[in-house]
Amino acid sequence: MVRRWVPALVASMLALAACGGGDDDGGSASGASGADGEVRQVTVGMLPILPTAALYAGIEEGFFADHDIEITVETGQGGAALLPAVMAGQMQFATSNPVSMLQARDKGLDVRVIGHWTSALSEGDTDINGVVATAASGMTSAADLEGRKVAVNTLNGMGGLTIREAVRQDGGDPDAVEFVEMPFPDMPAALGAGSVDAVWVPEPFLSTLVAAGNTVVSYSSKESVPGHPTQLFFTSSQLVESDPQLVEDFTAALEETLTFAEENPDAVKAQVSEVLPQIPAEAVAPLTLEEFGTDLRRDQLEQLGELMKDDGLIEKDADVDGLLPEE
């Protein structure tokens, strides 16, 4: 089951931090232990982007059912929007980019990563996200983004952070880039209309825009922190403490899903219509999937954390140790 989540009546992250988190029961799913075979209903927050199809592949393969878990998927515009819903107990689990989660911990929210979800590509000349402009723009590299208006899905997030570093590495002034917030599905039309000069997009929007004759100005992830995690699965400390069995079972099913997705990309692409029904079936096959697998990529997370502090996105050193599960 999938439905779009509208962030109404959700407290801000700062308010949550002030009151110590979300509900006292940690948003536990029904059927707390699952030991007697009772199916537990779990709500999972995801983004309306290509990698979410891997979760549907895991559901289809029965990995979650094998652990007595039934999932309802809700979608939101960005991981920063899903964070408050998890902390308030309205969702049990969600994915978010590490930038949003490290910002949350910097603000005092005890958000906990339970597993990897996706990462940018470790090798090759291309990547799974990029900054795209029209061919007529004349832009060919990151430094050309100086003085331009660039759309990202959330301000002060992964897109802006990696773009700023890519511009810096290319000898440009990152402070001269203007960022505007926009949902991914709205970006192609905005680029075509000239409302923005460039857009930062993942798949399937990246391949679609390139196929239409647009130009990749920068693979900002590869040009900043190659192979960095793009999404991690997380929950609240309240749920970790109130229902550790559910967290353990969900994590086990998640790891089975990740292994399957990495080894069976065609099975993931077969589920794209569940997430993005507007994408024609014939357009799915050439799309580039992010890397799945179970490696949390601590080194890359620490590099992202250093960039975040340098750019003023966090005040303290990035709390990577507190974010990741104990090894």
N, C-alpha and C positions, 0 to 999 in steps of 0.2 A: 504494500500500500504506500502511496506517495501523496503528499499534499504540500502546498506552499505555506511556509510559516510567515506570519506577519508579526513583527516584533512589537505588538501593542501590550501595554501594561507590564512591560518588563523593566525592572529597576536598572539604572545605569550601573556600570562596573564599580564606579567609585562608591555608590550607595551600598552595593552589595559588600564591598570591602569594609565599609563602616559598620555594617550590622553583622559582619562575621560570616557571610555566605548566604546560602539559600535556605530551603526548608529544613527543619530539624531532622526529618527522615531521609534527607539527602536525595529525594526524588526516586526512591526505590521503586522498581517495577513490581507489578502484582506477581504473587507466587514467589516469595522472597528467596527460598533456598533452591528450588528446582530439583532437590534431591529425590523427591517422590515422583518425579516425572511431570509435575505440573508445568504447563507452558507459561513462561513469563513474558508479558507484553513490554517491549522496550521501544522507546522513541529515540531515533537517531537523526541528528541534524547534519545535512550534507549541502554542498554547493551544486548548483545546476550546471555542472561541467563534466567533461568526458570521463575522468577517473571514477566518478560516482557509479558508473556502469559496473565497475568491479564489485561493488557491494551487492548489486543485484545478481551478479554472477555467483557470488558466495551464497546468497539466499537460494538461488536456483539449484545449486549443487547440494543444498541441505546442510551446510556446515553449521548454521545457527540452529536449525531445527534439531540437529543431533545433540545440541547442548540445551534443548528445551527453551529456546528463545524465539519469539516471533517479533519481527521488526516492523515498525511504521517509520517510513522515511519522510522527513520534512526538510524542505530546502529554504535556504536564506541567501542573501546577496554576498555575504562575506563571513569569514570566521569570526571577526570581531563582533558581528551581530549575533552569532550563535552562542558565543561565550556566556553572556548574561543568562540566556535561557537554560543552559546546563547548570550554571551556578545557582539558579533559582529553583532547580528541580523540575522544570518544565520539560526537559529532555534528559535522558540518562547519559547519552554519549553524543559526540559530534566530532567533526574534523575542523581543524583550523590551521592556518599557517603559523609557523613558529614565531614570527614577529608579533602577531596579536597575543599569543600566549605568554611570551616573555614580557610584553607590556603589561599584561594582566598581573603577572607575578610581581612586577615592579610596583604595581599599585596595591599590592597586599592580598590579591586573590589567590587562594590555594588551589589553582588548577593543576591537574595531574595528567601527564601523558601516559597512556597505557600501551601504545604501540605505534609503529610506523604506519603511514598510509602511502604517500607518494613522494618522489623526489625528481628533481630535474635530471637530465641525462648526464652521465659521468663522462661520456666519450662522444666524439663526432663533432661536426661543424655546425649542426643545427641544435635546436632544443625544443622543449614542449611549451614554452611561452616565449613571447617576443614583442618588441615594439614595432608596430607596423604603421607606415605612412603611404600616401598615394605615390605612384611613380612620378607624378608631375611635381612633387614637393622638392625633389632634388636632394633629399636627405639620404645619406649613405652610411653614416656611423653615429655612434652615441653622442659625440660632441656636437653634432648638428641639431640636437634637441635643445640647445641653448635658445632661450627666448621663445620657445614653442609651447603650445598648450597640449598636454598629454593626458588622456583619460586612463584612470586606474579604477579598479572596482571598489577600493576603499582608500581613503586618505591615510597617510602615515602608516602604510602597510607594506607588504612584501614588494608590490610593484614599484612604489616610489623609492624604497630603500635600495633595491637592486639597480634601478635606473640611475639613481644618483651616483652610485658607485661606478657603474659602467661609464657614465659621462666623465666622472673624475679620472678614471683609468685612461680614458681617451683624450685627456688633456683639456676637457671642457670645464665649465663652471656649473656645478649641479644646482646652485642657488638660483640660476637663471632659468630653470625649467619650471613651468607653471603646471600644477597637477589639478585635475578636476575629477570628481567622483561620479561614476556611472556604472550601471549594471553591465556585465559582459554582453548580454544579448542586444543591448542598445548601441554598442560601440560601432559596429559596421555601418549602420545608417548615419551615425554622427560623423564618422570619418568621411563618408561619401558626400555628406551635405556641407562639409567644411566647418562644422561646429568645433572640431578639434583638429589639431595638426597631426596627431599620432595617437594610437591606442595600444595599451599593453594588454595582450590577450593570450589565453591558453588555447588548447585544442577544445572543440573543433573549429573555433573561430579563426585561429592562426592559419590553418591550411586553407580554409574557405576564402579568407582575404587574399592570401598569396595566389591562389588559383584564379582569382578575379583580376590579377594584374598589379596588385599592390606590392610594396617593397618592405622587407624586413630591415629596419634601421639598426636594430640591436637585439641580440639574444642576451638580454640583461642578466639573466641568472648565470649563464656561462661566463659572462664577462666580469662578474662580481665574485660569486662563490660557486664554482662549478660543482654540479651534483648535489646541491643543498636540498634538504627536505622542503617540499612545497606544502604538504599537508601532514599533520599528525593526528592520531585519534586521542581524544582526551575525555576526562570526566572530572567530577568535583571531588575534593577530599572528603566531603560528607558521604558520598556514595561509596568511596573506597572503604570508609570506616563502618558505615551502616550495613552494607551488603557486599562484603568481600567475595562471596561465592558468585554473585552475579558478575562482578568485575572479572573474576578469574575465568568464568565460563565464556563471557563475551570476548575476552582477550584471546582465549584458545581458538574460538571460531574465527576471529579476525586474522590470526596468524595462518590458519588453514586457507582462508580466503586470499591472503596476500601471496602465499606460495603458489596457489592455483592461478591467480591472475598473472603473476610473473611468467609462469610456464605456459599459459594458455591465452595469449592476447586475442585470438579470434573469438573465444568464449566471452571475453569482456566486451568486445565490439558488438557481439550479438545482442547485448543488453542496452546499447546506447539509446534505443527508442524509448526505454523506460524513463530516461533522464531528459533526453532532448528529442522529443517526437517530431520536431520541425526539421531535423536533419534527414535528408533522403538516404535510404539504405545504401545506394551506390556511392554516396559521399563518405561513408564510414570507413570502408576498407583501407584507403590510403592514409588515414589519420595516424599520427604518432602518439603512442601511449607513454605516459610517465613511467618511471621505474617504480615497481612495487617492492616486494621483498620485506624482510623484517629488521634490517639494520637501521638503527636510529640515527646514525651518522653524527655522532657527538662532535667530531672535529669541525664539521661544517656549521653546526649549530653554534658553536663557540665563536666562529668567524662572523656569523650573522650578528651575534650578540655584541661583538666589538664594534661592528659598523653601526648598530643601533645606538650605542652609547656615544660614539663619535658624532652621529647626526642628531643627537638630542631626543631620540625616541624613548629612551629610558634614562633615569637619573642615576641609578646604581649599576654596578657590574651585573651583567645578565645572569640570572639565577638558573643556569642550565642544570645544575645538580638537583635543585628543588623541583624542577619541571619533569625530569626524566625519572623512570622507575629505578629502584636500586638494582645494581648489577650483581 
